[in-house]
Amino acid sequence: MLYDLDLIVTVLVYKFPGLGCEGIRKMLGIHEIELQQTRFFQEIAEEYEARGRAEGEARGRAEGEAILLKRRLLRRFGALPADIEARIACASVEQIENWFDRELDAKSVDEVFEKG
């Protein structure tokens, strides 16, 4: 029965993408627990979990590198202007790494950030 339900749910999801979980449940007359046990929904859940984990890791890495960059800049140049703090907070990992490289040769905090 579960394999048949997997097939039916998969077909319905592709045929009626705007229907949503509740609509599929009503159409099939099944309970939430039965729907969550289908292979289709388990695969979707795994995919979203993996995507969320990857996004969380990337965000954590960017935050960690931002903290380290600010520490180095504070130690070398003193207090940071608010606009520099804001740029660091919104920057990608690649941009932060670029600023790390510039910091090695810069004579001022402005020189680290002047090219972007």
C-alpha positions as protocol buffer text, in pm:
chain_id: "A"
residue {
  index: 1
  type: MET
  ca { x: 0 y: 0 z: 0 }
}
residue {
  index: 2
  type: LEU
  ca { x: 276 y: 246 z: 89 }
}
residue {
  index: 3
  type: TYR
  ca { x: 443 y: 203 z: -252 }
}
residue {
  index: 4
  type: ASP
  ca { x: 110 y: 272 z: -425 }
}
residue {
  index: 5
  type: LEU
  ca { x: 64 y: 582 z: -211 }
}
residue {
  index: 6
  type: ASP
  ca { x: 416 y: 699 z: -305 }
}
residue {
  index: 7
  type: LEU
  ca { x: 331 y: 674 z: -673 }
}
residue {
  index: 8
  type: ILE
  ca { x: -4 y: 850 z: -636 }
}
residue {
  index: 9
  type: VAL
  ca { x: 140 y: 1133 z: -425 }
}
residue {
  index: 10
  type: THR
  ca { x: 428 y: 1182 z: -670 }
}
residue {
  index: 11
  type: VAL
  ca { x: 189 y: 1204 z: -967 }
}
residue {
  index: 12
  type: LEU
  ca { x: -43 y: 1445 z: -783 }
}
residue {
  index: 13
  type: VAL
  ca { x: 243 y: 1670 z: -677 }
}
residue {
  index: 14
  type: TYR
  ca { x: 364 y: 1700 z: -1036 }
}
residue {
  index: 15
  type: LYS
  ca { x: 15 y: 1737 z: -1185 }
}
residue {
  index: 16
  type: PHE
  ca { x: -109 y: 1986 z: -923 }
}
residue {
  index: 17
  type: PRO
  ca { x: 197 y: 2179 z: -797 }
}
residue {
  index: 18
  type: GLY
  ca { x: -18 y: 2450 z: -637 }
}
residue {
  index: 19
  type: LEU
  ca { x: -227 y: 2203 z: -440 }
}
residue {
  index: 20
  type: GLY
  ca { x: -1 y: 2174 z: -135 }
}
residue {
  index: 21
  type: CYS
  ca { x: 10 y: 1907 z: 133 }
}
residue {
  index: 22
  type: GLU
  ca { x: -334 y: 1979 z: 274 }
}
residue {
  index: 23
  type: GLY
  ca { x: -495 y: 1962 z: -70 }
}
residue {
  index: 24
  type: ILE
  ca { x: -330 y: 1628 z: -145 }
}
residue {
  index: 25
  type: ARG
  ca { x: -438 y: 1491 z: 193 }
}
residue {
  index: 26
  type: LYS
  ca { x: -797 y: 1593 z: 131 }
}
residue {
  index: 27
  type: MET
  ca { x: -795 y: 1459 z: -225 }
}
residue {
  index: 28
  type: LEU
  ca { x: -663 y: 1121 z: -110 }
}
residue {
  index: 29
  type: GLY
  ca { x: -847 y: 1110 z: 221 }
}
residue {
  index: 30
  type: ILE
  ca { x: -531 y: 1031 z: 415 }
}
residue {
  index: 31
  type: HIS
  ca { x: -387 y: 1154 z: 741 }
}
residue {
  index: 32
  type: GLU
  ca { x: -76 y: 1365 z: 781 }
}
residue {
  index: 33
  type: ILE
  ca { x: 125 y: 1077 z: 927 }
}
residue {
  index: 34
  type: GLU
  ca { x: 52 y: 855 z: 626 }
}
residue {
  index: 35
  type: LEU
  ca { x: 155 y: 1131 z: 386 }
}
residue {
  index: 36
  type: GLN
  ca { x: 480 y: 1192 z: 574 }
}
residue {
  index: 37
  type: GLN
  ca { x: 565 y: 824 z: 544 }
}
residue {
  index: 38
  type: THR
  ca { x: 568 y: 835 z: 164 }
}
residue {
  index: 39
  type: ARG
  ca { x: 906 y: 812 z: -3 }
}
residue {
  index: 40
  type: PHE
  ca { x: 838 y: 1132 z: -198 }
}
residue {
  index: 41
  type: PHE
  ca { x: 789 y: 1345 z: 113 }
}
residue {
  index: 42
  type: GLN
  ca { x: 1081 y: 1181 z: 292 }
}
residue {
  index: 43
  type: GLU
  ca { x: 1308 y: 1263 z: -3 }
}
residue {
  index: 44
  type: ILE
  ca { x: 1183 y: 1623 z: -10 }
}
residue {
  index: 45
  type: ALA
  ca { x: 1244 y: 1652 z: 365 }
}
residue {
  index: 46
  type: GLU
  ca { x: 1598 y: 1515 z: 327 }
}
residue {
  index: 47
  type: GLU
  ca { x: 1668 y: 1756 z: 41 }
}
residue {
  index: 48
  type: TYR
  ca { x: 1550 y: 2058 z: 240 }
}
residue {
  index: 49
  type: GLU
  ca { x: 1741 y: 1941 z: 546 }
}
residue {
  index: 50
  type: ALA
  ca { x: 2062 y: 1908 z: 344 }
}
residue {
  index: 51
  type: ARG
  ca { x: 2007 y: 2248 z: 180 }
}
residue {
  index: 52
  type: GLY
  ca { x: 1939 y: 2409 z: 517 }
}
residue {
  index: 53
  type: ARG
  ca { x: 2248 y: 2250 z: 668 }
}
residue {
  index: 54
  type: ALA
  ca { x: 2466 y: 2377 z: 380 }
}
residue {
  index: 55
  type: GLU
  ca { x: 2323 y: 2728 z: 407 }
}
residue {
  index: 56
  type: GLY
  ca { x: 2374 y: 2725 z: 784 }
}
residue {
  index: 57
  type: GLU
  ca { x: 2733 y: 2614 z: 747 }
}
residue {
  index: 58
  type: ALA
  ca { x: 2803 y: 2886 z: 491 }
}
residue {
  index: 59
  type: ARG
  ca { x: 2641 y: 3150 z: 709 }
}
residue {
  index: 60
  type: GLY
  ca { x: 2838 y: 3027 z: 1011 }
}
residue {
  index: 61
  type: ARG
  ca { x: 3162 y: 3038 z: 817 }
}
residue {
  index: 62
  type: ALA
  ca { x: 3095 y: 3393 z: 700 }
}
residue {
  index: 63
  type: GLU
  ca { x: 3011 y: 3504 z: 1054 }
}
residue {
  index: 64
  type: GLY
  ca { x: 3324 y: 3341 z: 1192 }
}
residue {
  index: 65
  type: GLU
  ca { x: 3548 y: 3499 z: 932 }
}
residue {
  index: 66
  type: ALA
  ca { x: 3382 y: 3837 z: 989 }
}
residue {
  index: 67
  type: ILE
  ca { x: 3458 y: 3813 z: 1360 }
}
residue {
  index: 68
  type: LEU
  ca { x: 3822 y: 3729 z: 1290 }
}
residue {
  index: 69
  type: LEU
  ca { x: 3859 y: 4012 z: 1038 }
}
residue {
  index: 70
  type: LYS
  ca { x: 3712 y: 4264 z: 1282 }
}
residue {
  index: 71
  type: ARG
  ca { x: 3947 y: 4145 z: 1558 }
}
residue {
  index: 72
  type: ARG
  ca { x: 4250 y: 4184 z: 1332 }
}
residue {
  index: 73
  type: LEU
  ca { x: 4139 y: 4528 z: 1212 }
}
residue {
  index: 74
  type: LEU
  ca { x: 4063 y: 4645 z: 1566 }
}
residue {
  index: 75
  type: ARG
  ca { x: 4400 y: 4529 z: 1691 }
}
residue {
  index: 76
  type: ARG
  ca { x: 4588 y: 4688 z: 1404 }
}
residue {
  index: 77
  type: PHE
  ca { x: 4392 y: 5010 z: 1336 }
}
residue {
  index: 78
  type: GLY
  ca { x: 4177 y: 5071 z: 1646 }
}
residue {
  index: 79
  type: ALA
  ca { x: 3803 y: 5134 z: 1652 }
}
residue {
  index: 80
  type: LEU
  ca { x: 3622 y: 5067 z: 1326 }
}
residue {
  index: 81
  type: PRO
  ca { x: 3381 y: 5315 z: 1165 }
}
residue {
  index: 82
  type: ALA
  ca { x: 3016 y: 5206 z: 1165 }
}
residue {
  index: 83
  type: ASP
  ca { x: 3004 y: 5184 z: 785 }
}
residue {
  index: 84
  type: ILE
  ca { x: 3300 y: 4943 z: 784 }
}
residue {
  index: 85
  type: GLU
  ca { x: 3133 y: 4727 z: 1053 }
}
residue {
  index: 86
  type: ALA
  ca { x: 2816 y: 4721 z: 842 }
}
residue {
  index: 87
  type: ARG
  ca { x: 3007 y: 4622 z: 527 }
}
residue {
  index: 88
  type: ILE
  ca { x: 3176 y: 4337 z: 710 }
}
residue {
  index: 89
  type: ALA
  ca { x: 2845 y: 4216 z: 856 }
}
residue {
  index: 90
  type: CYS
  ca { x: 2686 y: 4193 z: 509 }
}
residue {
  index: 91
  type: ALA
  ca { x: 2986 y: 4059 z: 318 }
}
residue {
  index: 92
  type: SER
  ca { x: 3027 y: 3721 z: 153 }
}
residue {
  index: 93
  type: VAL
  ca { x: 3302 y: 3480 z: 256 }
}
residue {
  index: 94
  type: GLU
  ca { x: 3490 y: 3564 z: -64 }
}
residue {
  index: 95
  type: GLN
  ca { x: 3478 y: 3938 z: 8 }
}
residue {
  index: 96
  type: ILE
  ca { x: 3596 y: 3889 z: 365 }
}
residue {
  index: 97
  type: GLU
  ca { x: 3886 y: 3673 z: 245 }
}
residue {
  index: 98
  type: ASN
  ca { x: 3975 y: 3947 z: -4 }
}
residue {
  index: 99
  type: TRP
  ca { x: 3982 y: 4203 z: 279 }
}
residue {
  index: 100
  type: PHE
  ca { x: 4198 y: 3967 z: 487 }
}
residue {
  index: 101
  type: ASP
  ca { x: 4452 y: 3962 z: 205 }
}
residue {
  index: 102
  type: ARG
  ca { x: 4446 y: 4342 z: 170 }
}
residue {
  index: 103
  type: GLU
  ca { x: 4484 y: 4390 z: 544 }
}
residue {
  index: 104
  type: LEU
  ca { x: 4831 y: 4236 z: 531 }
}
residue {
  index: 105
  type: ASP
  ca { x: 4972 y: 4524 z: 325 }
}
residue {
  index: 106
  type: ALA
  ca { x: 4734 y: 4810 z: 414 }
}
residue {
  index: 107
  type: LYS
  ca { x: 4854 y: 5116 z: 601 }
}
residue {
  index: 108
  type: SER
  ca { x: 4503 y: 5213 z: 712 }
}
residue {
  index: 109
  type: VAL
  ca { x: 4159 y: 5058 z: 753 }
}
residue {
  index: 110
  type: ASP
  ca { x: 4036 y: 5270 z: 459 }
}
residue {
  index: 111
  type: GLU
  ca { x: 4302 y: 5115 z: 237 }
}
residue {
  index: 112
  type: VAL
  ca { x: 4166 y: 4768 z: 314 }
}
residue {
  index: 113
  type: PHE
  ca { x: 3819 y: 4865 z: 193 }
}
residue {
  index: 114
  type: GLU
  ca { x: 3884 y: 5126 z: -78 }
}
residue {
  index: 115
  type: LYS
  ca { x: 3863 y: 4889 z: -378 }
}
residue {
  index: 116
  type: GLY
  ca { x: 3534 y: 4723 z: -285 }
}
